[in-house]
């Protein structure tokens, strides 16, 4: 099959949607001809290159605060393109809407839908966008949700036929985690990995830090517009010495952070799945997540524990003390190979 993946970002290995597109594209090339249309907000990345057998074409885009990814160049090229399968990703950015203009035999949509915008302005814009969004789902042959929570949101907001939506979770590379072992260390670490946005909830962990033993620190891996506010908050709380910030870590170092952490915390208000929680659990690191969105589906009160909004610093600190350092048992996780098999099955449906 000749397959086009339409990606809202630059096809880098960071970020949930970009990670998903990259991982399935690399594996699809074993049997199929795969092209990725991506964006190039900085203009610094190659306009065209081959990455692990995938032809990646990038288009200049207007992407304020790494959002929306409006690219007229991509739209023009999509109108001229023809593929067997066009697979568009991320309802919250314009490339998915543009993907419907490509000629194709099959149109597949993976919306990674959160149900609302992450700020008051973005929530207002997403409501204005809904009539356009409705067209995407009307034209799609199949819609792939990454969780039952996302599926429920799509059914609620777009009144889709239940048979049109398949649930295929995101995957991880289970082989990467097979031989990782925790290293004994003097101090304990709480880990957060992800984009630095207010809705991701890292600030709640920071506010709980003064209530925890001085031997417990916070490691933050990521970047984004909320970085300066987080660092300012750490200073206001007198916690600068207990907070370490890392950006652009090589994969090997990130895996080491996952494995050596004593606790992983994600208190996000909106998630369609969360690859980072899957990776933390694969590293045998216990997790605390917010009882929100698809994160609540991870909560089993054995390996992953939930906390309700509004988040109380004292309640969070109590939960951290209870969970930190716990041994993680069996958790069912999907490998990317399994994700690709199920995705190809959707592509080949008649």
Legacy VTK file of the C-alpha trace (Angstrom):
# vtk DataFile Version 3.0
C-alpha trace
ASCII
DATASET POLYDATA
POINTS 350 float
0.000 0.000 0.000
0.998 3.582 -0.608
0.339 5.284 2.740
0.430 8.948 3.781
0.654 9.934 7.442
-0.254 13.587 8.080
1.517 14.805 11.221
0.799 18.062 13.084
4.441 18.515 14.159
7.928 18.215 12.729
8.219 14.393 12.997
10.694 14.633 15.867
10.760 11.764 18.433
9.192 13.846 21.237
5.527 14.544 21.985
2.720 12.000 22.099
1.220 12.449 18.607
4.602 12.864 16.899
5.892 9.784 18.716
2.875 7.818 17.557
3.271 8.861 13.910
7.012 8.157 13.973
6.675 4.720 15.541
3.937 3.394 13.291
5.526 4.902 10.156
8.895 3.249 10.789
7.261 -0.147 11.218
4.864 0.232 8.294
7.841 0.635 5.913
8.655 -3.071 6.337
5.808 -3.892 3.935
4.456 -0.587 2.627
5.500 2.642 0.926
5.163 5.340 3.619
5.297 9.121 3.285
4.860 11.593 6.154
3.715 15.173 5.640
4.982 17.155 8.638
5.363 20.815 9.562
8.508 22.921 9.910
7.681 25.846 12.235
11.303 26.969 12.653
12.200 26.489 8.996
15.486 24.942 10.158
14.724 21.284 9.467
15.192 19.656 6.026
12.266 20.154 3.672
12.616 16.557 2.581
14.590 13.623 3.968
14.419 9.882 4.434
14.251 8.778 8.076
14.452 5.019 8.724
12.907 4.242 5.358
10.159 6.881 5.685
9.995 9.775 3.223
9.420 12.873 5.376
8.295 16.066 3.671
8.090 19.168 5.853
6.139 22.337 5.118
6.612 25.799 6.585
3.875 26.484 9.120
2.490 29.137 11.422
2.575 27.451 14.838
2.031 29.939 17.706
3.231 28.349 20.970
3.705 25.088 19.043
-0.038 24.876 18.346
-2.429 24.784 15.365
0.333 24.236 12.715
-1.327 26.146 9.881
0.488 25.333 6.624
-0.851 26.497 3.277
2.074 24.772 1.545
0.973 21.439 3.012
-2.623 22.114 1.957
-1.568 22.835 -1.636
0.512 19.662 -1.808
-2.258 17.540 -0.296
-4.662 18.720 -3.006
-2.170 17.387 -5.606
-1.493 14.089 -3.806
-2.933 10.619 -4.248
-2.442 7.620 -1.936
-4.091 4.315 -1.148
-4.476 5.329 2.500
-4.385 8.802 4.024
-4.108 8.763 7.817
-4.542 12.134 9.533
-3.590 12.803 13.164
-4.609 15.239 15.934
-7.954 17.026 15.877
-6.384 19.964 17.746
-4.247 21.093 14.777
-5.071 22.014 11.167
-3.058 19.339 9.271
-5.752 16.766 10.122
-8.434 18.946 8.506
-6.176 19.536 5.494
-5.586 15.782 5.090
-9.158 15.282 3.849
-8.240 17.076 0.584
-5.827 14.350 -0.582
-7.128 11.822 -3.111
-7.281 8.369 -1.536
-9.080 5.069 -1.397
-9.257 5.059 2.403
-9.292 7.990 4.860
-8.370 7.140 8.473
-8.461 9.609 11.374
-6.657 9.409 14.728
-7.946 12.556 16.483
-6.225 12.283 19.910
-9.298 14.253 20.977
-9.393 15.953 24.387
-12.932 17.313 24.249
-11.904 20.934 24.796
-9.054 23.409 24.430
-6.393 23.765 27.112
-6.953 27.489 27.749
-10.054 29.702 27.740
-9.114 31.087 24.301
-8.295 27.678 22.848
-11.552 26.272 24.196
-13.441 29.118 22.493
-11.611 28.447 19.214
-12.255 24.711 19.338
-15.989 25.381 19.643
-15.854 27.628 16.554
-13.915 24.889 14.758
-16.489 22.165 15.444
-18.444 22.483 12.136
-15.164 21.944 10.259
-14.237 19.125 12.599
-17.569 17.457 11.925
-16.651 17.212 8.236
-13.497 15.264 9.093
-15.478 12.557 10.856
-18.212 12.478 8.225
-15.652 11.796 5.490
-13.454 9.380 7.478
-13.828 5.698 6.656
-12.679 4.823 10.176
-11.744 6.712 13.341
-9.080 5.332 15.688
-9.316 6.366 19.350
-6.440 5.611 21.725
-8.603 4.952 24.787
-12.178 4.236 25.800
-12.304 7.732 27.283
-11.463 9.312 23.925
-14.018 7.077 22.210
-16.708 8.271 24.647
-15.844 11.929 23.966
-16.079 11.393 20.197
-19.450 9.692 20.524
-20.718 12.476 22.773
-19.514 15.449 20.714
-19.843 14.200 17.135
-22.670 11.623 17.352
-20.621 9.068 15.407
-21.826 5.591 14.617
-20.256 3.320 17.244
-19.061 0.923 14.517
-16.987 3.687 12.951
-14.640 3.984 15.944
-11.923 1.456 16.746
-9.914 1.655 19.975
-6.198 0.989 19.491
-3.999 2.120 22.403
-0.625 3.736 21.833
2.315 1.391 22.126
5.822 1.344 23.481
8.926 -0.551 22.450
8.845 -3.277 25.094
12.317 -4.512 24.097
13.799 -1.189 25.256
12.677 -1.884 28.812
13.482 -5.590 28.960
16.878 -5.449 30.666
16.662 -2.161 32.546
17.467 -2.387 36.241
17.047 0.152 39.003
20.228 1.460 40.632
20.357 1.961 44.406
20.872 5.619 45.293
20.909 7.863 48.320
18.065 10.223 47.447
14.611 9.526 46.035
13.311 11.104 42.839
9.844 11.980 41.545
9.854 12.129 37.744
7.743 14.082 35.267
8.211 13.670 31.500
6.243 15.710 28.995
5.498 19.106 27.551
5.563 21.980 30.030
2.020 23.332 29.892
-0.163 24.507 32.778
-2.798 21.829 32.099
-0.156 19.101 32.598
-0.161 19.866 36.339
3.558 19.838 37.235
2.955 22.874 39.454
0.954 20.695 41.858
3.953 18.436 42.401
6.118 21.483 43.052
3.699 22.794 45.689
3.701 19.419 47.454
7.502 19.196 47.503
8.027 21.302 50.685
5.727 18.853 52.516
7.920 15.885 51.621
11.140 14.615 53.145
14.150 16.716 52.116
15.678 13.636 50.512
12.970 13.599 47.832
13.625 15.661 44.685
11.729 16.385 41.475
13.138 15.687 38.017
11.370 17.407 35.106
12.106 16.283 31.546
10.564 18.473 28.879
10.124 21.939 27.470
7.280 24.290 26.674
5.696 27.681 27.394
5.117 26.979 31.118
8.815 26.436 31.865
9.583 29.929 33.201
6.534 29.922 35.481
7.551 26.560 36.923
11.094 27.710 37.607
9.766 30.896 39.231
7.449 28.828 41.427
10.331 26.569 42.475
12.259 29.677 43.548
9.280 31.130 45.430
8.918 27.850 47.328
12.634 27.664 48.050
12.820 24.370 46.177
15.369 25.230 43.458
17.931 22.844 44.946
15.442 19.965 44.864
14.309 20.460 41.249
16.303 19.396 38.186
15.171 20.331 34.666
16.300 18.379 31.601
15.608 19.123 27.941
16.284 17.115 24.781
17.641 14.083 26.635
18.995 11.304 24.409
16.714 8.284 24.506
19.196 6.210 26.515
19.360 8.868 29.250
15.580 9.230 29.330
15.183 5.488 29.826
17.656 5.705 32.696
15.581 8.485 34.299
12.428 6.371 34.026
14.132 3.362 35.555
15.917 5.131 38.399
12.911 7.227 39.415
11.119 6.158 42.579
7.807 7.606 41.403
6.343 8.988 38.176
3.640 11.680 38.413
1.335 13.061 35.704
-1.472 15.321 36.925
-2.729 16.396 33.516
-6.331 17.485 33.019
-6.508 16.230 29.418
-4.960 13.102 27.907
-6.194 10.793 25.157
-3.838 8.013 26.307
-0.368 8.925 27.743
2.657 7.098 26.403
4.791 8.435 29.268
2.693 6.595 31.868
3.046 3.396 29.831
6.813 3.886 29.675
7.071 4.584 33.400
5.149 1.396 34.210
7.285 -0.570 31.738
10.281 0.725 33.728
8.719 -0.749 36.894
8.236 2.731 38.338
4.977 3.317 40.262
2.757 6.160 39.086
0.377 8.775 40.414
-2.007 10.303 37.878
-4.934 12.680 37.997
-8.341 10.997 37.964
-9.106 12.790 34.706
-9.547 11.936 31.030
-7.852 8.732 29.831
-5.434 8.821 32.764
-8.119 7.348 35.009
-7.954 4.164 32.896
-4.419 3.544 34.197
-5.481 3.569 37.856
-5.422 0.083 39.415
-4.375 1.081 42.972
-1.528 -1.421 42.799
0.867 0.065 40.265
-0.834 3.337 39.396
-2.772 5.513 41.836
-5.228 8.333 41.175
-5.868 11.701 42.794
-8.899 13.938 42.215
-9.077 17.569 41.146
-8.928 20.079 42.742
-5.552 18.759 43.872
-4.661 19.353 47.515
-0.926 19.641 48.229
-1.376 17.802 51.532
-3.342 14.944 49.962
-0.806 14.667 47.161
2.073 14.593 49.646
0.329 11.833 51.620
-0.177 9.802 48.446
3.452 10.312 47.388
4.657 9.013 50.775
2.398 5.985 50.381
3.379 5.133 46.798
7.011 6.214 46.327
9.324 3.248 45.910
6.525 0.649 45.618
7.250 -2.430 43.534
5.359 -2.567 40.251
3.707 -5.817 39.202
2.277 -6.913 35.868
0.650 -4.240 33.701
-0.755 -5.063 30.242
1.006 -2.819 27.750
0.851 -2.787 23.953
3.990 -3.078 21.842
4.229 -0.878 18.733
4.291 -4.008 16.549
0.860 -4.949 17.902
-0.406 -1.380 17.303
0.770 -1.520 13.677
-0.862 -4.904 13.054
-4.202 -3.582 14.277
-3.783 -0.342 12.304
-3.015 -2.216 9.062
-6.114 -4.341 9.656
-8.143 -1.083 9.710
-6.404 0.099 6.517
-7.295 -3.128 4.703
-10.958 -3.340 5.700
-13.418 -3.404 2.820
LINES 1 351
350 0 1 2 3 4 5 6 7 8 9 10 11 12 13 14 15 16 17 18 19 20 21 22 23 24 25 26 27 28 29 30 31 32 33 34 35 36 37 38 39 40 41 42 43 44 45 46 47 48 49 50 51 52 53 54 55 56 57 58 59 60 61 62 63 64 65 66 67 68 69 70 71 72 73 74 75 76 77 78 79 80 81 82 83 84 85 86 87 88 89 90 91 92 93 94 95 96 97 98 99 100 101 102 103 104 105 106 107 108 109 110 111 112 113 114 115 116 117 118 119 120 121 122 123 124 125 126 127 128 129 130 131 132 133 134 135 136 137 138 139 140 141 142 143 144 145 146 147 148 149 150 151 152 153 154 155 156 157 158 159 160 161 162 163 164 165 166 167 168 169 170 171 172 173 174 175 176 177 178 179 180 181 182 183 184 185 186 187 188 189 190 191 192 193 194 195 196 197 198 199 200 201 202 203 204 205 206 207 208 209 210 211 212 213 214 215 216 217 218 219 220 221 222 223 224 225 226 227 228 229 230 231 232 233 234 235 236 237 238 239 240 241 242 243 244 245 246 247 248 249 250 251 252 253 254 255 256 257 258 259 260 261 262 263 264 265 266 267 268 269 270 271 272 273 274 275 276 277 278 279 280 281 282 283 284 285 286 287 288 289 290 291 292 293 294 295 296 297 298 299 300 301 302 303 304 305 306 307 308 309 310 311 312 313 314 315 316 317 318 319 320 321 322 323 324 325 326 327 328 329 330 331 332 333 334 335 336 337 338 339 340 341 342 343 344 345 346 347 348 349
